[in-house]
Amino acid sequence: MDKLHADSSYEVLVRNVDPDVAARVAETFHGIAADHQDIRQYPNGAVGENIIGKVSMDGQGQFGLEASRDADLTGIDGRSTEDVSAGGQSIPGSLRDVVPAVGGSRIELTIDLDLQTYVQQALEQAKANSLAKEAQAVVLDAHTGEVLAMANTDAINPNGDIEQQIKKGKDFENPSVSHPFEPGSVAKVITAAAAIDQGLTDPFEVHQVPGSIDMAGITVRDAWEHGVMPYTTAGIFGKSSNVGTLQLAQRLGEERYADYLNRFGIGQSTGIELPNESSGLLPVLEQWSGGTFANLPIGQGMSWTALQMASVYQALANDGERIQPRIIASITGPDGEPIPQEEPEHTRVVSEQAARTTVDMFRSAFQEDPAGINNGTAQGNTLEGYQFSGKTGTAQKVNPDTGAYSQSAYWITFAGIAPANDPRFVVAVMLDEPQRGVLHGGSGGQSAAPVFKQIAGWLLNRENVPLSPPAEPYRLQGE
């Protein structure tokens, strides 16, 4: 009644009325009309919602591509003016000011619907098993940089009750591009690739690696106690030695290392066609303090998004050339003609040989050795018949109360390439503060590698990717 008596010329009494009911009301009550309303359908529910977003009741884009590409998708409304009688009949000859409607463009994404569905299910299961706060994953085509899946937990189903879902902790955000985190040891691949590219080491060189190292007054230790150990370069990264990594970083020097961070796109937005992308965090070289160079090479003191993490490994999987990630496959205009899209940027990061050597060397993370000498940090996550390459990561979160690194809260990361001998897919995974393993009952160890194995295995099986040839394991420890 308040709306009927309002001092305005137009009021919406109620939305989403059954068309038959609306027609009867309009016929019965003079001055009340039933307006046609288009309703956006989401046939896949929460699948890909973090990418797509949603539209409001008035058809305006909210979140994701619905918001950032609203002008392309909406088109232009048509309109006309016509006089009607008191009884509602059109008056012949009074139609004027006719402007035809222009349809919106059709946008096709690079996302693989089946893969996106599988990845979201795998992440929800991993979150539930590990009791993590959240989980994210990005899957890229190794040679094109196209995003095949970009998923996170707690995505809202736009078809459901939005308010109730928000109360349960679900949201519309896409943290894979907007919420950066410290990568941890996953970032060591940059030090490895740079050192190999500069000819400063090879996978077989034996290094005398102590249990700790002092850099500019900062003491950095390995995650396990040990004396001086003869680790090979492959062993430094297969076992994830902080000390060995920093020894190689010292050979590079700060300026050369900073140059490689720039080549890999660290601290820069990828330029993907999605809103709210974060550039992550990387202090500029001029602002590095004495301890900065003791942190960055081991994945501390900088932050990446899950998309940036995947992009780093894509560059190595693609023979050293980083390709700007893309999520839009094509746009077709309302006239049915394709609208040309800008070509993604290509950046030469390391040489082809250095990239291939690095990818092959990082197979060492998956090695298994009952004696414990040549086993890597991702052991137990191989898939029979295939070579995997990748790196585990455990990054301490900052305690907001003390401003220091926490000893109990971690980001658990993993990035990998499948198969290592002929790269097809890059998978990056992040778990926020898991309390136990990601497999059933909390098994699987404190690693995101099992999630990588699940996703990579599903892809290799569906695509019927040929088996990898036999390969000799790397020696991780010298005499």
C-alpha positions in Angstrom: 0.0 0.0 0.0 2.9 2.4 0.7 4.2 1.9 -2.8 0.7 2.3 -4.3 0.3 5.7 -2.5 3.9 6.8 -3.1 4.5 10.2 -4.6 6.2 8.7 -7.7 5.2 7.7 -11.2 6.6 4.2 -11.1 7.0 1.6 -8.4 8.0 -2.1 -8.5 5.5 -3.9 -6.3 7.0 -7.4 -6.5 9.5 -9.3 -8.6 9.7 -12.9 -10.0 5.9 -13.4 -10.2 4.6 -16.3 -12.2 3.7 -14.9 -15.7 0.1 -16.2 -15.5 -0.5 -14.6 -12.1 1.1 -11.3 -13.2 -1.2 -11.3 -16.3 -4.4 -11.8 -14.1 -3.3 -9.0 -11.7 -2.7 -6.6 -14.6 -6.1 -7.4 -16.1 -7.9 -7.0 -12.8 -6.3 -3.8 -11.5 -6.2 -0.7 -13.6 -2.8 1.0 -13.6 -0.8 -2.1 -12.6 1.2 -3.6 -15.4 3.3 -6.7 -15.7 6.8 -6.0 -17.1 8.8 -8.7 -18.7 12.1 -9.4 -16.9 15.0 -11.4 -18.2 16.6 -13.7 -15.6 20.2 -14.8 -16.0 20.4 -18.6 -15.8 23.5 -20.4 -14.2 23.1 -24.0 -15.4 26.3 -25.0 -13.7 25.5 -23.4 -10.3 28.7 -22.7 -8.3 31.0 -24.2 -10.9 33.1 -21.3 -12.3 31.2 -18.7 -10.4 34.4 -17.1 -9.1 35.3 -16.4 -12.7 31.8 -15.6 -14.1 30.3 -13.6 -11.3 26.6 -12.8 -11.4 24.1 -10.1 -12.5 21.7 -8.1 -10.3 17.9 -8.3 -10.5 18.1 -5.4 -12.9 20.6 -7.3 -15.2 23.7 -5.3 -14.2 26.9 -7.2 -13.9 28.2 -7.9 -10.5 31.6 -9.6 -9.7 33.8 -11.4 -12.2 33.4 -11.2 -15.9 29.8 -10.2 -15.6 31.0 -7.0 -14.1 34.2 -6.3 -16.0 32.6 -7.2 -19.4 29.1 -5.9 -18.6 29.2 -3.4 -21.5 30.1 -6.2 -24.0 27.6 -8.7 -22.7 24.6 -6.4 -22.2 24.2 -4.8 -25.5 21.9 -1.8 -26.0 18.2 -1.8 -25.0 15.7 -1.0 -27.7 12.8 1.5 -27.0 9.7 3.0 -28.6 6.9 5.3 -27.7 3.2 4.5 -28.2 -0.1 6.0 -27.0 -2.7 3.8 -25.4 -6.3 4.3 -24.5 -7.7 4.4 -21.0 -8.5 0.7 -21.5 -4.9 -0.1 -22.4 -5.4 -0.6 -26.1 -2.7 0.8 -28.5 -3.8 3.8 -30.6 -3.0 3.0 -34.3 -0.5 5.3 -35.9 0.9 6.6 -32.6 4.1 4.4 -32.6 7.1 6.6 -32.8 10.8 7.1 -31.7 11.5 3.4 -32.4 15.1 2.4 -31.6 15.9 -1.3 -32.3 17.7 -3.3 -29.7 21.3 -4.4 -30.2 22.3 -7.7 -28.8 25.3 -8.2 -26.6 28.5 -10.0 -27.6 29.1 -13.7 -27.0 32.2 -14.4 -24.9 33.7 -17.9 -24.9 36.2 -18.8 -22.2 39.2 -21.0 -22.2 37.9 -22.8 -19.1 37.3 -26.5 -19.5 33.9 -27.1 -17.8 34.6 -30.8 -16.9 38.0 -29.9 -15.5 36.7 -26.9 -13.6 34.0 -29.1 -12.0 36.6 -31.7 -11.0 39.0 -29.2 -9.6 36.4 -27.5 -7.5 35.3 -30.9 -6.1 38.9 -31.9 -5.4 39.6 -28.6 -3.5 36.4 -28.9 -1.4 37.4 -32.4 -0.5 41.0 -31.4 0.3 39.7 -28.5 2.5 37.4 -30.8 4.4 40.0 -33.5 4.9 42.8 -31.1 6.0 40.6 -28.7 7.9 42.1 -25.8 5.9 40.6 -22.3 5.9 40.5 -22.3 2.1 42.1 -23.9 -1.0 42.9 -22.6 -4.5 44.1 -24.1 -7.7 44.9 -22.9 -11.2 45.5 -25.1 -14.3 47.2 -23.7 -17.3 48.0 -25.1 -20.8 51.8 -25.3 -20.7 52.3 -23.9 -24.2 49.5 -21.3 -24.7 49.1 -20.0 -21.1 45.4 -20.5 -21.4 43.6 -21.0 -18.1 41.9 -24.4 -18.2 40.6 -24.2 -14.6 40.7 -21.5 -11.9 39.0 -22.7 -8.7 38.6 -22.0 -5.0 36.6 -23.3 -2.2 33.4 -21.8 -0.9 32.1 -20.4 -4.2 28.5 -19.2 -4.1 25.8 -20.8 -6.2 24.1 -17.8 -7.9 20.9 -19.9 -8.3 20.5 -20.4 -4.5 19.7 -18.2 -1.5 22.6 -15.7 -1.5 22.2 -14.4 2.0 22.1 -17.9 3.5 25.2 -18.9 1.6 27.1 -15.8 2.8 26.2 -16.6 6.4 27.8 -20.0 5.8 31.1 -18.4 4.7 30.7 -18.6 0.9 31.5 -15.6 -1.3 31.8 -14.2 -4.8 35.5 -13.5 -4.7 38.2 -15.0 -7.0 41.2 -15.2 -4.6 43.3 -17.0 -7.3 43.9 -13.5 -8.9 43.1 -11.2 -6.0 44.6 -12.7 -2.8 48.4 -13.1 -2.9 50.3 -15.2 -0.4 54.0 -16.0 0.3 54.9 -18.9 -1.9 57.5 -20.6 0.3 59.8 -23.1 -1.3 57.8 -23.2 -4.6 59.7 -20.0 -5.4 63.1 -21.8 -5.3 62.6 -22.8 -8.9 63.5 -19.2 -9.9 66.9 -19.5 -8.2 67.5 -22.9 -9.8 66.5 -21.8 -13.3 68.6 -18.6 -13.0 71.7 -20.3 -11.8 71.5 -22.9 -14.5 70.7 -20.3 -17.2 73.8 -18.3 -16.1 76.0 -21.4 -16.2 76.7 -21.2 -12.5 75.8 -24.8 -11.8 74.3 -28.0 -13.2 72.1 -30.7 -11.6 75.1 -32.9 -10.8 77.4 -30.5 -9.0 78.1 -31.5 -5.4 77.8 -28.7 -2.8 79.0 -28.7 0.8 75.8 -27.6 2.5 75.9 -26.8 6.2 72.8 -26.8 8.4 72.6 -23.0 8.5 73.9 -20.0 6.7 74.5 -16.4 7.9 73.6 -13.6 5.4 73.9 -10.0 6.5 73.3 -10.9 10.1 70.3 -13.1 9.3 70.7 -16.8 10.1 68.7 -19.2 7.9 68.4 -22.9 8.7 67.1 -25.9 6.9 63.9 -27.5 8.1 65.8 -30.5 9.4 69.0 -30.6 11.6 72.1 -31.7 9.8 75.8 -31.1 9.6 77.7 -30.3 6.4 76.1 -32.5 3.7 77.3 -33.1 0.1 74.1 -32.3 -1.7 74.0 -32.1 -5.5 72.1 -29.2 -7.1 69.3 -31.6 -7.8 69.4 -32.6 -4.1 69.3 -29.0 -2.9 65.9 -28.6 -4.6 64.6 -32.1 -4.4 65.1 -32.0 -0.6 64.3 -28.3 -0.4 67.4 -27.0 1.3 67.1 -23.4 2.2 70.8 -23.2 2.9 71.8 -24.7 -0.5 69.4 -22.5 -2.3 70.9 -19.4 -0.7 74.4 -20.6 -1.6 73.4 -20.6 -5.2 71.6 -17.3 -4.9 74.9 -15.8 -3.6 76.6 -16.9 -6.8 73.9 -15.1 -8.8 74.1 -11.9 -6.7 71.3 -9.5 -5.9 71.1 -7.7 -9.2 71.0 -10.7 -11.4 68.5 -12.4 -9.1 66.3 -9.3 -9.2 66.4 -9.4 -13.0 65.1 -12.9 -13.1 62.3 -12.1 -10.7 61.3 -9.4 -13.1 61.5 -11.8 -16.1 59.2 -14.3 -14.3 56.7 -11.5 -13.7 57.0 -11.4 -9.9 55.4 -8.2 -8.5 53.6 -7.5 -11.8 50.0 -8.2 -12.7 49.6 -10.9 -15.4 47.1 -8.8 -17.3 44.5 -11.5 -17.4 41.1 -10.4 -18.5 39.6 -10.5 -15.0 38.8 -7.7 -12.5 40.6 -7.0 -9.2 43.9 -8.7 -10.1 46.6 -8.2 -7.6 50.2 -7.7 -8.6 51.4 -9.4 -5.5 54.2 -7.9 -3.5 57.9 -7.6 -4.3 60.2 -5.0 -2.8 62.2 -3.1 -5.4 65.9 -3.8 -5.5 66.7 -0.3 -4.2 64.7 -1.0 -1.0 66.3 -4.4 -0.2 67.8 -4.6 3.2 70.6 -6.9 4.3 68.1 -9.6 5.1 65.9 -9.3 2.0 68.3 -11.4 -0.1 68.2 -14.1 2.7 64.4 -14.3 2.3 63.4 -13.9 -1.3 65.2 -16.9 -2.8 63.5 -19.2 -0.4 60.0 -17.7 -1.0 59.7 -15.4 1.9 59.3 -11.6 1.9 57.3 -11.5 -1.3 53.8 -12.6 -2.3 52.3 -14.3 -5.3 48.8 -15.1 -6.5 48.0 -18.7 -7.5 47.8 -17.5 -11.1 51.3 -15.9 -10.8 52.6 -19.2 -9.3 51.2 -21.2 -12.2 52.7 -18.6 -14.7 56.2 -19.1 -13.3 56.1 -22.8 -13.9 54.4 -22.3 -17.3 57.4 -20.4 -18.5 59.7 -23.3 -17.7 57.3 -25.9 -19.1 57.2 -23.8 -22.3 61.0 -24.0 -23.0 61.7 -20.8 -21.1 59.1 -18.5 -22.7 56.4 -17.0 -20.4 53.1 -16.4 -22.1 50.6 -13.9 -20.6 47.8 -16.0 -19.2 44.5 -15.7 -21.0 40.9 -16.7 -20.0 38.9 -15.4 -23.0 39.1 -17.7 -26.0 37.0 -15.5 -28.3 34.4 -12.7 -28.5 31.7 -12.8 -31.2 29.9 -9.5 -31.8 26.1 -9.1 -32.1 26.5 -9.3 -35.9 28.0 -12.8 -35.6 31.4 -11.6 -36.6 34.4 -12.4 -34.4 36.0 -9.4 -32.6 39.8 -9.5 -32.8 41.6 -9.9 -29.4 45.1 -8.7 -28.6 47.8 -11.4 -28.8 49.2 -12.3 -25.4 52.6 -11.0 -24.5 55.6 -13.4 -24.8 58.6 -13.0 -22.6 61.9 -15.0 -22.9 62.8 -15.8 -19.3 65.6 -18.4 -19.6 67.1 -20.3 -22.5 65.4 -23.4 -23.9 68.2 -25.6 -22.6 68.1 -24.1 -19.1 64.3 -24.5 -18.9 64.5 -28.1 -20.0 67.3 -28.9 -17.5 65.4 -27.2 -14.7 62.1 -29.0 -15.4 63.9 -32.4 -15.6 65.9 -31.7 -12.5 62.7 -30.9 -10.5 61.6 -34.5 -11.1 63.8 -35.1 -8.0 61.1 -33.8 -5.7 59.0 -36.9 -6.5 61.8 -39.4 -6.1 61.4 -42.3 -3.6 64.2 -44.0 -1.8 63.7 -46.4 1.0 67.2 -45.6 2.3 66.1 -41.9 2.5 69.2 -40.7 0.6 67.6 -39.9 -2.8 64.0 -39.2 -1.8 62.3 -35.9 -2.5 59.8 -33.8 -0.6 56.9 -34.9 -2.8 57.7 -38.6 -2.6 54.6 -40.9 -2.7 52.8 -38.7 -5.2 54.0 -40.2 -8.5 51.7 -41.7 -11.1 52.8 -45.0 -12.5 54.0 -44.5 -16.1 54.4 -40.7 -16.0 57.2 -38.3 -15.0 56.1 -35.4 -12.9 58.2 -32.2 -12.1 57.4 -29.8 -9.4 58.1 -28.3 -6.0 56.5 -28.3 -2.6 56.2 -25.2 -0.4 55.6 -24.4 3.2 55.3 -20.7 3.9 55.0 -19.2 7.4 52.2 -16.7 7.8 52.8 -13.5 9.7 51.3 -13.4 13.2 49.2 -10.2 13.2 49.7 -9.9 17.0 53.5 -10.0 16.9 54.4 -9.0 13.3 56.8 -11.9 13.2 56.5 -15.2 11.3 54.1 -17.7 13.0 55.3 -21.1 14.1 51.9 -22.7 13.7 50.1 -21.0 10.7 51.2 -21.8 7.2 50.3 -21.6 3.5 51.0 -25.0 2.0 51.8 -24.7 -1.8 52.6 -26.9 -4.7 53.3 -26.2 -8.3 54.0 -28.8 -10.9 54.2 -29.8 -14.5 52.7 -32.9 -16.2 54.3 -34.8 -17.8 57.8 -33.6 -17.2 59.2 -35.2 -20.4 56.7 -33.5 -22.7 54.9 -30.8 -20.7 51.1 -30.4 -21.3 49.7 -29.0 -18.1 50.8 -26.8 -15.3 49.0 -27.0 -11.9 49.4 -24.7 -9.0 47.7 -25.4 -5.6 47.5 -23.5 -2.3 46.0 -24.5 1.0 45.5 -22.0 3.8 46.4 -23.3 7.2 45.7 -27.0 6.8 45.8 -28.8 10.1 46.6 -32.3 8.6 46.9 -34.1 5.3 44.5 -33.5 2.3 43.6 -37.2 1.7 40.8 -39.2 3.4 41.0 -39.0 7.1 43.7 -36.3 7.1 46.4 -38.5 5.5 48.8 -37.5 2.8 51.2 -35.5 4.9 51.6 -31.7 5.2 51.7 -31.2 1.4 49.5 -30.0 -1.4 51.2 -32.5 -3.8 48.4 -35.1 -3.5 46.0 -32.5 -4.9 48.4 -31.9 -7.8 48.6 -35.7 -8.4 44.7 -35.9 -8.5 44.3 -33.1 -11.0 47.2 -34.0 -13.2 46.2 -37.7 -13.2 42.6 -36.8 -14.2 43.9 -34.7 -17.1 46.4 -37.2 -18.3 43.8 -40.0 -18.2 41.1 -38.0 -20.0 43.5 -36.7 -22.7 45.0 -40.1 -23.2 48.5 -38.6 -22.9 51.2 -41.1 -23.9 53.2 -42.6 -21.1 56.6 -41.1 -20.3 59.8 -43.0 -21.2 61.8 -44.5 -18.3 64.1 -42.0 -16.7 67.0 -42.4 -14.3 66.6 -40.8 -10.9 68.9 -38.0 -9.9 71.5 -38.5 -7.3 70.7 -36.1 -4.5 73.6 -36.7 -2.3 77.3 -37.0 -3.2 80.0 -39.0 -1.6 
